[in-house]
C-alpha cells in the first residue's frame, strides 16, 4: 500500500491531539477513517506507532521518529507547493482596476499582500472611473475591478467587497457643525459631485428629486482627490465617502454636515473574470476580500463595513 499525504497528515494531527475524535473533527472526517489511516501506516512501516491503555495515549519510540519524519516531509511539501505556485505566478500578469475610493482605503495593503504572496507576480494597477472600468472588463483589459457597478456576463463573477458610508461635508467656512441641514438647505449651496451618468451622481439626483428640490448649482469632477481639494478650498459641499476624508476631518480642514436626510451608503463591487487563469485570479480576489475586511475592522464601523 502506498502511503498518502492524507495518511501522514492524519498521524501528525492525531499525535497533536492525542485523541481520535478531536483529530477526526479537525480533518472533517470520522474516527474510523483516522483509525484506518493509522493502521495503514503501521502496516506499511511494520511498526506499532501508538500505545493505548486505560484511556492513556502515547507514542511509541517508533511513533516519535515517524512523527518527526512526517512533519519534515509535510513541511517540505508545503514549501515546494508554495515555490511552484510562485513560479506559476512569475509568468503571469494580473490587471486590476479600481476607483479612487478603493485606492485611498484598502488598495495599498492589498497590493503589499500580493507582493508577499507572489513576489514575482506582475501587477498592473489602474485607477479609473466605474464606467471605464466596466467597459474595460468587457473588452478584456482587466482581470478584476473594484467599482460601483457590477459587470454582467457569463464570464464574470461579482461580490460586495465592502460598504462605505457617505456624508455631506464642506469647509468650516461654509459648514456650521451645530446646524441641521435640510435637503432644501443643501440645495441652496454649491454642490461638488462626480459627473453625470456616474453611480455617485445617480445617487445624488434622487436625493433631491425625492424632496422635489432641484440643486441650483453643481460642479462636477471625475477625481475624488480633486473633489476633496475643492471642498477644502470652500467651493461647495459634497456627498463623499466619510472614510476617505477621515484625515481632513481630524485636521479640521473639513466638517461633516448634520442632515435631516442621510445620504445612502455606497457599496464597492468587486468583479473578476473566470475565463482564464481562474485559480490565480480567485486567489487574488480572495486576498482582496480579506484586505477589505481587515481595513474595515481598523476604522470607525460607522464609516466602512462588510456584509
C-alpha positions as CSV (number, residue, x, y, z in Angstrom):
1,X,0.0,0.0,0.0
2,X,1.4,3.5,-1.0
3,X,1.4,6.0,1.9
4,X,-0.5,9.1,1.1
5,X,-0.1,12.7,2.3
6,X,-3.5,12.5,4.0
7,X,-2.3,9.5,6.0
8,X,0.8,11.4,7.2
9,X,-1.3,14.5,8.0
10,X,-3.8,12.4,9.9
11,X,-1.0,10.9,12.0
12,X,0.5,14.3,12.8
13,X,-2.9,15.7,13.8
14,X,-3.6,12.6,15.9
15,X,-0.3,12.9,17.7
16,X,-1.0,16.6,18.4
17,X,-4.5,16.0,19.8
18,X,-3.8,12.6,21.4
19,X,-7.5,11.9,20.7
20,X,-9.2,10.2,17.7
21,X,-12.4,12.2,18.0
22,X,-10.7,15.6,18.0
23,X,-8.4,14.6,15.2
24,X,-11.3,13.5,13.1
25,X,-13.1,16.8,13.8
26,X,-10.2,18.9,12.7
27,X,-9.8,16.9,9.5
28,X,-13.6,16.8,8.8
29,X,-13.7,13.1,8.8
30,X,-14.7,10.2,11.0
31,X,-12.9,8.3,13.8
32,X,-12.9,5.0,11.9
33,X,-11.2,6.9,9.0
34,X,-8.4,8.1,11.3
35,X,-8.1,4.5,12.7
36,X,-7.9,3.1,9.2
37,X,-5.2,5.6,8.1
38,X,-3.2,4.8,11.3
39,X,-3.4,1.1,10.6
40,X,-2.3,1.6,7.0
41,X,0.8,3.5,8.2
42,X,1.7,0.8,10.8
43,X,1.2,-1.9,8.2
44,X,3.4,-0.1,5.7
45,X,6.2,0.6,8.3
46,X,5.8,-2.7,10.1
47,X,5.9,-0.9,13.5
48,X,3.4,-0.1,16.3
49,X,3.3,3.7,16.5
50,X,0.9,4.5,19.4
51,X,0.2,2.9,22.7
52,X,-3.3,3.0,24.2
53,X,-4.1,1.6,27.6
54,X,-6.8,2.5,30.1
55,X,-7.6,5.7,28.3
56,X,-4.0,6.8,28.1
57,X,-2.5,7.7,24.7
58,X,1.2,7.9,23.9
59,X,3.6,7.5,21.0
60,X,6.0,4.6,20.9
61,X,9.6,5.3,20.2
62,X,9.0,4.4,16.6
63,X,6.0,6.7,16.6
64,X,8.1,9.6,17.8
65,X,10.6,9.0,15.0
66,X,7.7,8.7,12.5
67,X,6.1,11.9,13.7
68,X,9.4,13.8,13.2
69,X,9.8,12.4,9.7
70,X,6.2,13.1,8.7
71,X,6.5,16.7,9.9
72,X,9.6,17.2,7.8
73,X,8.0,15.6,4.7
74,X,4.9,17.7,5.1
75,X,6.8,20.9,5.7
76,X,9.0,20.2,2.6
77,X,5.8,19.5,0.5
78,X,4.3,22.8,1.6
79,X,7.5,24.7,0.7
80,X,7.6,23.0,-2.7
81,X,4.0,23.8,-3.4
82,X,4.4,27.4,-2.4
83,X,7.5,27.7,-4.6
84,X,5.7,26.1,-7.6
85,X,2.8,28.5,-7.1
86,X,5.1,31.4,-7.1
87,X,6.8,30.0,-10.2
88,X,3.5,29.9,-11.9
89,X,2.7,33.4,-10.9
90,X,6.1,34.6,-12.1
91,X,5.0,34.2,-15.7
92,X,1.6,35.9,-15.1
93,X,0.4,39.5,-15.1
94,X,-2.7,40.4,-13.1
95,X,-4.5,43.5,-14.3
96,X,-6.5,45.2,-11.5
97,X,-8.7,48.3,-11.9
98,X,-10.2,50.3,-9.0
99,X,-11.9,53.6,-8.3
100,X,-10.4,56.4,-6.2
101,X,-12.3,55.4,-3.1
102,X,-10.7,52.0,-3.1
103,X,-7.2,53.3,-3.9
104,X,-7.4,55.7,-0.9
105,X,-8.6,53.0,1.5
106,X,-7.5,49.3,1.3
107,X,-5.8,49.1,-2.1
108,X,-2.2,49.7,-0.7
109,X,-2.3,46.9,1.9
110,X,-3.9,44.6,-0.8
111,X,-1.0,45.3,-3.2
112,X,1.5,44.8,-0.4
113,X,-0.1,41.4,0.5
114,X,0.1,40.3,-3.2
115,X,3.8,41.1,-3.3
116,X,4.3,38.9,-0.3
117,X,2.2,36.0,-1.6
118,X,3.6,36.2,-5.1
119,X,6.9,38.1,-5.1
120,X,7.4,37.7,-8.9
121,X,3.9,38.4,-10.0
122,X,3.5,41.4,-12.2
123,X,0.7,43.8,-11.2
124,X,-0.8,46.3,-13.5
125,X,-2.9,48.7,-11.4
126,X,-5.3,51.2,-13.0
127,X,-7.3,53.9,-11.2
128,X,-10.3,54.9,-13.3
129,X,-14.0,55.7,-13.2
130,X,-16.6,53.0,-12.8
131,X,-17.8,53.4,-16.3
132,X,-14.3,53.0,-17.8
133,X,-13.5,50.0,-15.5
134,X,-16.7,48.2,-16.5
135,X,-16.1,48.9,-20.2
136,X,-12.5,47.7,-19.8
137,X,-13.7,44.4,-18.2
138,X,-16.0,43.8,-21.2
139,X,-13.1,44.5,-23.5
140,X,-10.8,42.1,-21.6
141,X,-8.5,44.8,-20.3
142,X,-8.8,43.8,-16.6
143,X,-8.8,40.6,-14.7
144,X,-10.5,42.1,-11.7
145,X,-12.0,45.5,-10.9
146,X,-13.4,47.2,-7.8
147,X,-16.0,49.8,-8.7
148,X,-19.6,51.0,-8.0
149,X,-21.3,48.8,-10.6
150,X,-21.0,45.1,-11.3
151,X,-20.2,43.6,-14.7
152,X,-22.8,41.4,-16.3
153,X,-21.9,38.4,-18.3
154,X,-21.3,34.6,-18.2
155,X,-17.6,35.1,-17.7
156,X,-17.8,37.4,-14.8
157,X,-18.5,37.0,-11.1
158,X,-19.3,39.9,-8.8
159,X,-19.5,40.4,-5.0
160,X,-19.7,43.2,-2.5
161,X,-16.2,43.8,-1.0
162,X,-17.3,46.5,1.5
163,X,-19.7,49.3,2.0
164,X,-18.7,52.9,2.6
165,X,-20.9,55.4,4.4
166,X,-21.4,58.7,2.6
167,X,-21.5,62.1,4.4
168,X,-22.2,65.6,3.3
169,X,-19.1,67.6,4.1
170,X,-17.6,71.0,3.4
171,X,-15.1,73.6,4.6
172,X,-15.6,75.1,8.1
173,X,-16.0,78.4,6.2
174,X,-19.3,77.0,4.8
175,X,-20.5,74.3,7.2
176,X,-22.0,75.1,10.6
177,X,-21.3,72.0,12.7
178,X,-24.2,72.9,15.1
179,X,-26.8,73.2,12.4
180,X,-29.0,70.5,10.9
181,X,-29.3,70.9,7.2
182,X,-32.5,70.0,5.3
183,X,-32.4,68.9,1.7
184,X,-33.6,72.4,0.7
185,X,-30.7,73.9,2.7
186,X,-28.2,71.8,0.9
187,X,-29.8,72.7,-2.5
188,X,-29.0,76.3,-1.9
189,X,-25.3,75.6,-1.6
190,X,-22.8,75.0,-4.4
191,X,-22.5,71.2,-4.7
192,X,-19.4,69.4,-5.8
193,X,-20.1,66.0,-7.3
194,X,-18.9,63.4,-9.7
195,X,-20.0,63.8,-13.4
196,X,-23.4,62.9,-14.8
197,X,-24.0,59.2,-15.7
198,X,-21.7,58.1,-12.8
199,X,-23.0,56.0,-9.9
200,X,-22.4,58.7,-7.3
201,X,-24.3,61.2,-9.4
202,X,-27.1,58.7,-9.9
203,X,-27.3,58.7,-6.1
204,X,-27.3,62.5,-5.7
205,X,-30.1,63.2,-8.2
206,X,-32.8,61.2,-6.4
207,X,-31.7,62.7,-3.1
208,X,-33.1,66.0,-4.2
209,X,-35.8,64.8,-6.6
210,X,-37.4,62.8,-3.7
211,X,-38.0,66.0,-1.9
212,X,-39.0,67.8,-5.2
213,X,-36.0,70.1,-4.8
214,X,-33.5,70.8,-7.5
215,X,-29.9,71.6,-6.9
216,X,-29.3,75.1,-8.3
217,X,-25.6,74.9,-8.7
218,X,-23.5,71.8,-9.3
219,X,-19.8,71.4,-10.2
220,X,-18.5,68.0,-11.3
221,X,-15.1,66.3,-11.3
222,X,-14.2,62.7,-12.1
223,X,-11.4,62.7,-9.4
224,X,-12.1,62.0,-5.8
225,X,-8.9,63.9,-4.9
226,X,-10.0,67.0,-6.9
227,X,-13.4,67.0,-5.2
228,X,-11.7,66.8,-1.7
229,X,-9.5,69.7,-2.6
230,X,-12.4,71.8,-3.9
231,X,-14.3,71.1,-0.7
232,X,-11.3,72.1,1.4
233,X,-11.0,75.3,-0.6
234,X,-14.6,76.1,0.2
235,X,-16.0,75.9,-3.3
236,X,-19.0,74.0,-2.1
237,X,-20.3,70.9,-0.3
238,X,-20.3,67.3,-1.4
239,X,-21.5,63.9,-0.5
240,X,-18.4,61.8,-0.2
241,X,-17.3,58.5,1.4
242,X,-16.6,59.6,5.0
243,X,-13.6,57.3,5.5
244,X,-11.8,58.9,2.5
245,X,-11.8,62.3,4.4
246,X,-11.0,61.0,7.9
247,X,-7.7,62.8,7.9
248,X,-9.2,66.1,6.7
249,X,-11.9,65.8,9.4
250,X,-9.4,65.2,12.1
251,X,-7.3,68.1,11.0
252,X,-10.3,70.4,10.9
253,X,-10.0,71.1,7.2
254,X,-13.5,69.7,6.6
255,X,-16.6,69.2,8.7
256,X,-19.4,66.7,8.2
257,X,-22.9,68.2,8.0
258,X,-25.7,67.2,10.3
259,X,-28.6,66.5,7.8
260,X,-32.2,65.7,8.2
261,X,-32.0,63.1,5.4
262,X,-29.0,60.9,5.4
263,X,-27.2,60.1,2.1
264,X,-27.3,56.3,1.3
265,X,-24.1,54.2,1.8
266,X,-22.1,53.2,-1.3
267,X,-21.3,49.5,-1.9
268,X,-17.9,48.7,-3.5
269,X,-18.5,45.9,-6.0
270,X,-15.7,43.5,-6.9
271,X,-15.9,41.8,-10.3
272,X,-13.4,39.2,-11.7
273,X,-13.3,37.3,-14.9
274,X,-13.5,33.5,-14.9
275,X,-12.5,32.6,-18.5
276,X,-8.7,32.3,-18.0
277,X,-6.2,31.8,-15.1
278,X,-9.2,31.2,-12.8
279,X,-7.2,29.7,-9.9
280,X,-4.7,32.6,-9.7
281,X,-7.4,35.3,-10.1
282,X,-9.5,33.5,-7.5
283,X,-6.6,33.6,-5.0
284,X,-6.0,37.3,-5.8
285,X,-9.7,38.1,-5.3
286,X,-9.8,36.2,-2.0
287,X,-6.9,38.3,-0.8
288,X,-8.8,41.4,-1.8
289,X,-11.8,40.3,0.3
290,X,-9.6,39.7,3.3
291,X,-7.8,43.1,3.0
292,X,-11.2,44.9,2.7
293,X,-12.4,43.1,5.8
294,X,-9.2,43.9,7.7
295,X,-9.4,47.5,6.7
296,X,-13.0,47.9,7.8
297,X,-12.0,46.4,11.2
298,X,-9.4,49.1,11.7
299,X,-11.7,52.1,11.1
300,X,-14.8,53.5,12.7
301,X,-17.5,50.9,11.9
302,X,-20.0,53.6,11.0
303,X,-17.7,54.7,8.1
304,X,-17.0,51.3,6.4
305,X,-18.2,47.8,6.9
306,X,-18.6,44.4,5.2
307,X,-21.8,42.3,4.9
